[in-house]
Amino acid sequence: MQYYVKAVYAGLVTGLGSLLAAIQAGTGVEIGDLGSASWITVGLATLLAVGGVLGLQSAPASVSTSVRTN
């Protein structure tokens, strides 16, 4: 359950941050003025944040902690 809470928190922070960046990109831009490309960017950023947290937590220990030395 802890991993899901972290994933939701990461998704929320990332989604709001990318939404803020999209709004501040132009002068006088409001949420209703955002185009579909901006909403896709916000959605993808949120999805990647959630997937990154869940993916890192469920990775096998050999993958997440190994350092290759050649």
HUKA-V877213 format. One line per field, one symbol per residue. phi: phi as a letter, one per 20 degrees, with the letter a starting at -180 (. if undefined). burial: + if it has 9 or more other ideal C-beta (glycine too) atoms within 8 Angstrom, else -. Layout:
BEGIN
phi=???
burial=???
END
This chain:
BEGIN
phi=.ffffffffffffffffffffffffcemedgfefeffffffffffffffffffffffeffffeedececd
burial=--+--+++-++-+++-+++--++-----+----+---++-+++-++++++-+++----------------
END
